[in-house]
Amino acid sequence: MISPTLAQEVSQLEADLCFALADPTRILILYALNESSRNVTEICAELKVPQPTASRHLKILRERGLVRAERQGVVINYHLNDRRLIEALDLLRSVLRDRINHRANLMEVINEAE
């Protein structure tokens, strides 16, 4: 039986975390911030995205508590809040690679059977 606590946590996870991770650019921003803190200009240069796009994605990540902003003079640097997020993303990428390999193997079996 699913506990009310688990149901509430899953609901919150879907509402906050999953929305934040639903865009590849936001995931790439998280990976970039895992390497070191960066400002918007540096993120734009690294990911080759326009400044308004990077700012919009950073706002979403900030609102969900995945990154934090620290002002240093006129520059705002962004930092990853919890490195475990990268571990979770790496695990999800591993699952995705396994699924892709499994599908490729199935296609080989189908092609050989024809």
N, C-alpha and C positions, 0 to 999 in steps of 0.2 A: 504494500500500500504506500502511496506517495504521501509524504507528510506535508502539512500546510507550510512548514518552513521551507522545504525543498521547492514546493510550487511557487512560493513568493520569491525565492532566490532566482529561480529559472525565469520568472517573469521580469525581474529586475535586470537579469543578464541580457535577456532579449531586448529590453527597452534601451539599455545603455550601451553595454559592451558590443553586442552584435551589430547595432546600428553603426557604431564608430568604426568597426572593422569591415563594414560592408563595401568599402571603396578601396581599390588597390593603391591609390595615391596615398590614402591615410596610412595604410600598412607600410608603404615605403618610407613615409615620414617617420613612423615609429622605428623602423630599422635604422634610418639615418641618425635619429636621436639616441639610439642605443650606442652608436659609435662615439658620439660626443654631442654636447649641446651645440645648437646652431640658432642663428637668427633667420628671419624670413628670407633675406637676400641669399644666404647660403643654401637654404633649402630649395629655393627657386632654381639656383644654378645647378645644384646637384641633380634634382629631379627633372629639370627642364620644363617647369610649369610656370605660368604667369603668376605674378605676385598676388592678384586677387584670388586666384585658385588656391594657392598655398595658404593664404590667410583664412579663407573660408574653412579649409580642412583643419587647420590648427585650432580654429574656434570650436569646431565640433569635438576635437580631441581634448581640448581644455575643459569644455563644458561637461564632458564625461569623466573627467579626472584622470585621463591617461597621460597627459603632459601638463607641465606647469610653466608659466612664463615668469621670467625675472628681468626686471629693468636694470640695465647698467648704463647710466647716462641716457643717451638718446636711443640706445639699442635695446631691443627686447630679445633675450635669449630663451629658447625653449629647451626643456629637459624632459626626459622620460621619467615618469613617476615611479614605475615599478618594473624592474628588469625581468620579472617572472612573465610578463606579457610577451616578451620576445621568446622565452622558452615555450610558451603555449603556442605562439605562431609557428615556431620551428616544428613543434610536434604536429600541428595541423598540416604544415607543408609536407611532412613525412608521410602522413596518412594520404594526402592528395597524390604524392608520387607513387605510393603503393597502389592506389586505385587506378592511376593511369597505366602503370605497368601491368596490372591485372587485366585491364581492358585490352591492352596491346597483345597480351598473351592469348586472350580469347579470340581476338581477330586472327592471329596466326593459326590457331587451331581450326577456326572456321575456314580460312583460306586453304589450309592443307587438306581439309575434308572435301573440298569441292572438286 
